[in-house]
């Protein structure tokens, strides 16, 4: 911290001491000025006149009042203005008692709003100048009377300028603080969004692949003794599902690495181009899935493509977990105008721990999962809509409508 900054901090911490020093300096200037005669034989002359007792008393009162100028600026202005009027009417009009009124007027202008400053300034200028011109011993056009008008105007103008500068500096500080808070809030919001996105990805990956591993492991255990070839095939599917799960987990967890950590995987996020692989994993697990698509040639934004893939993955996983492998599922992907509609249906065949149309099935667990919540979050993130519920006659329906273009793509032009 520089010497000037330290001095400002010290002065700001002791305002009363500063006001006392200013009052003493003003008193010294007024007393010294009262010995100066601007109209001497050789121009400005020192010691050709001396102030009387009344002038000295009025100077002392005016200077003493300045000690309280911060606590009661209007009252101090009234006191200093009163002693200035008394000096201008009854005493030596050249005695600089009005200097205390100028300092008090400056304080009022610097500590109040602009309308108040100008009203008080005009009133002070009118009263002091009018009293000197109309009731003073000098002619109304005397230089001393015009000096009173000029100095009071300067005091009011200087105070208003200081107040404006303080307000400007404070406004800059407020904007800087607000901008800093906005940046911090935006950073926290982005972190929360990324955390939710990663949580959804982890849930989708684990729920899908672990469900497949569970089914295939159960098949292998069931046929191990009687049909070892089928058990070996089931174990191969378990190995493939676990390998896929590890790959996707590695890619997702890689996003959590810091900048100095080893390079994270750069495998692209899954999308509809991998829909065949996804359906094949369910076929291997024994779930019959039919796919109907009329979206050929549609290029989806990355976020929408990932959302469609994860919605289908989660919906089929719920079918397998809660409706069983005897259930049949239908997946349709249709381009309708500016949107793409994804529908996953199942017939509700009983074979799991919960009916396909129950809330537990919709959630992806026995009432405590996050499957349905994750799907809704994904759809909301790309400004789409999601409808889920039981079908008439049994089964469950998941229907999502997603925009083909997001904000960035819409700005660049048609897909």
C-alpha positions as CSV (number, residue, x, y, z in Angstrom):
1,X,0.0,0.0,0.0
2,X,1.4,3.4,-1.0
3,X,1.9,6.3,1.5
4,X,-1.0,8.2,0.0
5,X,-3.3,5.2,0.4
6,X,-2.2,4.7,4.0
7,X,-2.8,8.4,4.7
8,X,-6.3,8.2,3.2
9,X,-7.1,5.1,5.4
10,X,-5.9,6.9,8.5
11,X,-7.9,10.0,7.7
12,X,-11.0,8.0,6.9
13,X,-10.7,6.2,10.3
14,X,-10.6,9.5,12.2
15,X,-13.1,11.9,10.6
16,X,-13.5,14.0,13.8
17,X,-9.8,14.7,13.9
18,X,-9.8,15.7,10.3
19,X,-12.7,18.1,10.8
20,X,-11.0,19.6,13.8
21,X,-7.8,20.2,11.8
22,X,-9.9,21.8,8.9
23,X,-11.6,24.1,11.4
24,X,-8.2,25.1,12.9
25,X,-6.8,25.8,9.4
26,X,-9.9,27.8,8.4
27,X,-9.5,29.9,11.6
28,X,-5.9,30.6,10.9
29,X,-6.7,31.6,7.3
30,X,-9.6,33.9,8.4
31,X,-7.5,35.6,11.1
32,X,-4.5,36.0,8.7
33,X,-6.9,37.4,6.0
34,X,-8.3,39.9,8.4
35,X,-4.9,41.6,8.6
36,X,-4.6,42.0,4.8
37,X,-5.8,45.2,3.1
38,X,-6.4,44.6,-0.6
39,X,-6.7,48.3,-1.2
40,X,-3.5,49.6,0.3
41,X,-1.3,52.2,-1.2
42,X,1.0,49.6,-2.7
43,X,-1.8,47.1,-3.6
44,X,-2.3,44.2,-1.2
45,X,-0.7,45.2,2.0
46,X,-0.1,43.2,5.3
47,X,-0.7,44.8,8.7
48,X,-2.4,48.0,7.6
49,X,-5.6,47.0,9.4
50,X,-6.4,44.8,12.4
51,X,-9.7,43.0,13.2
52,X,-11.8,44.1,16.1
53,X,-13.0,41.9,18.9
54,X,-16.4,41.2,17.4
55,X,-14.8,40.0,14.2
56,X,-12.4,37.7,16.0
57,X,-15.3,36.3,18.1
58,X,-17.4,35.7,15.0
59,X,-14.4,34.0,13.3
60,X,-13.9,31.7,16.3
61,X,-17.6,30.8,16.4
62,X,-17.7,30.0,12.6
63,X,-14.5,27.9,12.8
64,X,-15.7,26.0,15.9
65,X,-19.0,25.1,14.1
66,X,-17.0,23.4,11.4
67,X,-16.0,20.7,13.8
68,X,-19.5,19.3,13.6
69,X,-20.0,19.8,9.8
70,X,-20.3,16.0,9.1
71,X,-22.8,15.3,11.9
72,X,-25.1,18.3,11.3
73,X,-24.2,19.9,8.0
74,X,-27.4,22.0,7.7
75,X,-27.2,23.3,11.3
76,X,-23.5,24.2,10.8
77,X,-24.4,26.1,7.6
78,X,-27.0,28.0,9.5
79,X,-24.6,29.0,12.2
80,X,-21.8,30.0,9.9
81,X,-24.2,31.8,7.6
82,X,-25.6,33.7,10.6
83,X,-22.2,34.9,11.8
84,X,-21.3,35.9,8.2
85,X,-24.4,38.0,8.0
86,X,-23.7,39.6,11.3
87,X,-20.1,40.4,10.2
88,X,-21.2,41.7,6.9
89,X,-23.8,44.1,8.5
90,X,-22.2,45.3,11.7
91,X,-18.4,44.7,11.4
92,X,-15.7,45.1,8.9
93,X,-17.1,43.8,5.6
94,X,-13.6,42.8,4.5
95,X,-13.2,40.3,7.4
96,X,-13.3,36.8,5.8
97,X,-15.8,35.2,8.2
98,X,-17.8,34.1,5.1
99,X,-15.0,31.5,4.5
100,X,-16.5,29.3,7.2
101,X,-19.9,29.5,5.5
102,X,-18.4,28.5,2.2
103,X,-16.8,25.4,3.8
104,X,-20.2,24.5,5.4
105,X,-22.0,25.0,2.1
106,X,-19.5,22.7,0.4
107,X,-20.2,20.0,3.0
108,X,-24.0,20.3,2.5
109,X,-23.7,20.0,-1.2
110,X,-21.3,17.0,-0.9
111,X,-23.5,15.1,1.6
112,X,-27.0,15.6,0.2
113,X,-28.7,15.2,-3.1
114,X,-28.4,17.6,-6.0
115,X,-31.8,19.4,-5.7
116,X,-31.2,20.0,-2.0
117,X,-27.7,21.2,-2.7
118,X,-28.8,23.7,-5.3
119,X,-31.8,25.0,-3.3
120,X,-29.6,25.5,-0.2
121,X,-26.8,27.0,-2.3
122,X,-29.1,29.6,-4.0
123,X,-30.6,30.5,-0.6
124,X,-27.2,30.9,1.0
125,X,-25.9,33.0,-1.9
126,X,-29.0,35.2,-1.9
127,X,-29.0,35.8,1.8
128,X,-25.3,36.5,2.3
129,X,-24.9,38.6,-0.9
130,X,-28.2,40.4,-0.3
131,X,-27.3,41.3,3.3
132,X,-23.9,42.6,2.3
133,X,-25.4,44.7,-0.6
134,X,-28.4,46.1,1.2
135,X,-27.3,46.5,4.8
136,X,-23.5,46.6,4.6
137,X,-21.4,49.7,4.9
138,X,-19.9,49.3,1.4
139,X,-21.7,50.2,-1.9
140,X,-23.8,47.4,-3.3
141,X,-21.5,47.1,-6.3
142,X,-18.4,46.8,-4.1
143,X,-15.8,44.0,-5.0
144,X,-16.2,42.4,-1.6
145,X,-20.0,41.9,-2.1
146,X,-19.4,40.3,-5.5
147,X,-16.7,38.1,-3.9
148,X,-19.2,36.7,-1.4
149,X,-21.5,35.7,-4.3
150,X,-18.7,34.1,-6.2
151,X,-17.2,32.1,-3.3
152,X,-20.5,30.7,-2.1
153,X,-21.3,29.6,-5.7
154,X,-17.9,27.9,-5.9
155,X,-18.5,26.1,-2.6
156,X,-21.9,24.8,-3.7
157,X,-20.5,23.7,-7.2
158,X,-17.4,22.0,-5.7
159,X,-19.5,20.1,-3.2
160,X,-21.9,18.9,-5.9
161,X,-19.0,17.8,-8.1
162,X,-17.5,15.8,-5.2
163,X,-20.8,14.2,-4.5
164,X,-21.3,13.2,-8.2
165,X,-17.8,11.7,-8.3
166,X,-18.4,9.7,-5.2
167,X,-21.7,8.4,-6.6
168,X,-20.0,7.5,-9.9
169,X,-17.2,5.6,-8.2
170,X,-19.8,3.8,-6.0
171,X,-21.8,2.9,-9.0
172,X,-18.7,1.4,-10.7
173,X,-17.9,-0.6,-7.6
174,X,-21.5,-1.9,-7.4
175,X,-21.5,-3.0,-11.0
176,X,-18.1,-4.7,-10.5
177,X,-19.4,-6.5,-7.4
178,X,-22.6,-7.5,-9.3
179,X,-20.7,-8.7,-12.2
180,X,-18.5,-10.8,-9.9
181,X,-21.5,-12.3,-8.2
182,X,-23.1,-13.0,-11.6
183,X,-19.9,-14.8,-12.7
184,X,-19.8,-16.9,-9.5
185,X,-23.5,-17.8,-9.9
186,X,-23.1,-18.7,-13.5
187,X,-20.1,-20.9,-12.6
188,X,-22.1,-22.6,-9.9
189,X,-25.0,-23.1,-12.3
190,X,-22.8,-24.7,-14.9
191,X,-21.2,-27.0,-12.3
192,X,-24.6,-28.1,-11.1
193,X,-25.8,-28.7,-14.7
194,X,-22.7,-30.7,-15.5
195,X,-23.0,-32.7,-12.3
196,X,-26.6,-33.6,-13.1
197,X,-25.7,-34.5,-16.7
198,X,-22.9,-36.8,-15.5
199,X,-25.2,-38.3,-12.9
200,X,-27.8,-39.1,-15.6
201,X,-25.1,-40.7,-17.8
202,X,-23.8,-42.8,-15.0
203,X,-27.3,-43.9,-14.1
204,X,-28.2,-44.8,-17.7
205,X,-25.0,-46.7,-18.2
206,X,-25.1,-48.6,-15.0
207,X,-28.9,-49.4,-15.1
208,X,-28.7,-50.7,-18.7
209,X,-25.6,-52.8,-18.6
210,X,-26.0,-54.1,-15.1
211,X,-29.5,-55.2,-16.0
212,X,-28.2,-57.1,-19.0
213,X,-25.4,-58.7,-16.9
214,X,-28.0,-59.7,-14.3
215,X,-30.3,-61.4,-16.9
216,X,-27.5,-63.2,-18.7
217,X,-25.9,-64.3,-15.4
218,X,-29.2,-65.7,-14.3
219,X,-29.5,-67.6,-17.7
220,X,-26.0,-69.0,-17.3
221,X,-26.7,-70.2,-13.8
222,X,-29.9,-71.8,-14.9
223,X,-28.5,-73.8,-17.8
224,X,-25.0,-74.3,-16.6
225,X,-25.5,-78.1,-15.9
226,X,-27.9,-79.1,-18.7
227,X,-26.8,-76.8,-21.6
228,X,-23.2,-75.7,-21.2
229,X,-23.1,-74.2,-24.7
230,X,-26.0,-71.9,-24.0
231,X,-24.4,-71.0,-20.6
232,X,-21.1,-70.2,-22.4
233,X,-23.0,-67.9,-24.8
234,X,-24.7,-66.2,-21.9
235,X,-21.4,-65.6,-20.2
236,X,-20.0,-64.2,-23.4
237,X,-22.9,-61.7,-23.4
238,X,-22.1,-60.9,-19.8
239,X,-18.5,-60.2,-20.8
240,X,-19.5,-58.0,-23.7
241,X,-22.0,-56.0,-21.6
242,X,-19.5,-55.5,-18.8
243,X,-16.8,-54.4,-21.4
244,X,-19.3,-51.9,-22.8
245,X,-20.2,-50.6,-19.4
246,X,-16.6,-50.1,-18.4
247,X,-15.9,-48.2,-21.7
248,X,-18.9,-45.9,-21.1
249,X,-18.0,-45.4,-17.5
250,X,-14.4,-44.6,-18.4
251,X,-15.6,-42.0,-20.9
252,X,-18.1,-40.4,-18.4
253,X,-15.7,-40.4,-15.5
254,X,-13.0,-38.9,-17.7
255,X,-15.0,-35.7,-17.8
256,X,-14.3,-35.3,-14.1
257,X,-10.5,-35.2,-14.5
258,X,-8.6,-32.0,-13.8
259,X,-6.6,-30.2,-16.5
260,X,-3.4,-31.7,-15.2
261,X,-4.6,-35.3,-15.2
262,X,-3.9,-37.8,-17.9
263,X,-5.8,-37.2,-21.1
264,X,-9.5,-38.2,-20.9
265,X,-11.1,-40.5,-23.5
266,X,-12.3,-38.8,-26.6
267,X,-14.9,-41.4,-27.7
268,X,-18.0,-39.6,-29.0
269,X,-21.2,-39.7,-27.1
270,X,-23.6,-42.5,-28.2
271,X,-26.4,-41.6,-30.5
272,X,-28.9,-43.1,-33.0
273,X,-26.0,-44.5,-35.1
274,X,-25.5,-47.0,-32.3
275,X,-29.2,-47.9,-32.0
276,X,-28.7,-51.2,-33.7
277,X,-26.0,-52.2,-31.2
278,X,-28.3,-51.2,-28.3
279,X,-31.2,-53.3,-29.7
280,X,-28.9,-56.2,-30.3
281,X,-27.9,-56.3,-26.6
282,X,-31.5,-56.6,-25.6
283,X,-32.1,-59.3,-28.2
284,X,-29.2,-61.3,-26.7
285,X,-30.8,-60.9,-23.3
286,X,-34.0,-62.5,-24.7
287,X,-36.2,-59.3,-25.1
288,X,-38.0,-59.0,-28.4
289,X,-37.7,-55.5,-29.7
290,X,-39.1,-54.1,-32.9
291,X,-37.8,-50.8,-34.4
292,X,-39.6,-48.6,-36.8
293,X,-37.9,-45.5,-38.1
294,X,-38.9,-42.7,-40.5
295,X,-36.2,-40.3,-39.7
296,X,-33.6,-41.3,-42.2
297,X,-31.6,-38.3,-43.4
298,X,-32.3,-36.2,-40.3
299,X,-29.1,-34.9,-38.7
300,X,-29.8,-34.3,-35.0
301,X,-27.8,-32.0,-32.7
302,X,-25.5,-33.9,-30.4
303,X,-27.5,-33.2,-27.3
304,X,-30.8,-34.3,-28.9
305,X,-29.1,-37.4,-30.4
306,X,-27.8,-38.4,-27.0
307,X,-31.1,-37.7,-25.4
308,X,-33.0,-39.9,-27.9
309,X,-30.5,-42.8,-27.4
310,X,-30.6,-42.5,-23.6
311,X,-34.4,-42.4,-23.5
312,X,-34.7,-45.6,-25.6
313,X,-32.0,-47.2,-23.5
314,X,-33.7,-46.4,-20.2
315,X,-37.2,-47.3,-21.5
316,X,-36.0,-50.7,-22.8
317,X,-34.1,-51.4,-19.6
318,X,-37.2,-50.8,-17.6
319,X,-39.2,-53.2,-19.8
320,X,-36.6,-55.9,-19.3
321,X,-36.3,-55.3,-15.6
322,X,-40.0,-55.0,-14.8
323,X,-41.9,-56.7,-17.6
324,X,-39.5,-59.6,-18.1
325,X,-37.9,-61.2,-21.2
326,X,-41.3,-62.5,-22.4
327,X,-42.4,-59.0,-23.0
328,X,-42.4,-57.4,-26.4
329,X,-41.3,-53.8,-27.0
330,X,-41.8,-51.5,-29.9
331,X,-39.6,-48.5,-30.6
332,X,-40.6,-45.9,-33.2
333,X,-38.6,-42.8,-34.2
334,X,-40.6,-40.4,-36.5
335,X,-39.7,-37.0,-37.9
336,X,-42.8,-34.7,-37.6
337,X,-42.2,-31.2,-38.9
338,X,-39.5,-29.5,-36.8
339,X,-39.6,-32.2,-34.1
340,X,-38.6,-35.8,-33.8
341,X,-40.9,-38.1,-31.8
342,X,-39.7,-41.2,-29.9
343,X,-42.1,-43.8,-28.6
344,X,-41.3,-46.9,-26.7
345,X,-44.2,-49.4,-26.0
346,X,-44.3,-52.7,-24.2
347,X,-47.1,-55.2,-23.8
348,X,-46.7,-55.6,-20.0
349,X,-46.0,-59.3,-19.9
350,X,-45.4,-60.2,-16.3
351,X,-42.0,-61.5,-15.5
352,X,-40.3,-58.9,-13.3
353,X,-40.5,-57.6,-9.8
354,X,-43.0,-54.8,-10.6
355,X,-45.7,-54.3,-13.3
356,X,-44.5,-52.5,-16.4
357,X,-46.9,-49.6,-15.9
358,X,-46.2,-49.0,-12.2
359,X,-44.4,-46.0,-10.9
360,X,-41.6,-48.3,-9.9
361,X,-41.2,-49.4,-13.5
362,X,-41.3,-45.9,-14.7
363,X,-38.6,-44.9,-12.2
364,X,-36.4,-47.8,-13.2
365,X,-36.3,-49.3,-9.7
366,X,-38.7,-50.5,-7.0
367,X,-39.9,-47.0,-6.2
368,X,-36.7,-45.3,-5.4
369,X,-34.8,-44.9,-8.7
370,X,-34.1,-42.0,-11.0
371,X,-34.9,-43.4,-14.4
372,X,-38.0,-41.4,-15.1
373,X,-36.5,-38.3,-13.5
374,X,-33.4,-38.7,-15.7
375,X,-35.5,-38.9,-18.8
376,X,-37.4,-35.8,-17.9
377,X,-34.2,-33.9,-17.2
378,X,-32.8,-34.9,-20.5
379,X,-35.9,-33.9,-22.4
380,X,-36.2,-30.6,-20.6
381,X,-32.5,-29.8,-21.3
382,X,-33.2,-29.8,-25.0
383,X,-36.6,-28.0,-24.7
384,X,-38.7,-31.0,-25.4
385,X,-41.7,-32.8,-23.8
386,X,-42.0,-36.2,-22.2
387,X,-45.2,-38.2,-21.6
388,X,-45.2,-41.5,-19.7
389,X,-47.9,-43.7,-18.4
390,X,-49.6,-47.1,-18.5
391,X,-51.3,-48.3,-21.7
392,X,-54.9,-49.4,-21.9
393,X,-54.9,-53.2,-21.6
394,X,-51.5,-53.4,-20.0
395,X,-48.0,-52.3,-20.6
396,X,-46.3,-49.0,-20.5
397,X,-45.8,-46.1,-22.9
398,X,-42.9,-43.6,-23.1
399,X,-43.4,-40.8,-25.6
400,X,-40.9,-37.9,-26.1
401,X,-41.1,-35.0,-28.5
402,X,-37.7,-33.3,-29.1
403,X,-36.8,-30.4,-31.4
404,X,-34.6,-31.3,-34.3
405,X,-32.7,-28.0,-34.0
406,X,-31.4,-26.4,-30.8
407,X,-30.6,-22.7,-30.5
408,X,-27.2,-22.9,-32.0
409,X,-28.3,-25.0,-35.0
410,X,-31.3,-22.7,-35.6
411,X,-28.9,-19.7,-35.8
412,X,-26.7,-21.4,-38.3
413,X,-29.5,-22.3,-40.7
414,X,-31.7,-25.3,-41.7
415,X,-30.6,-28.8,-41.0
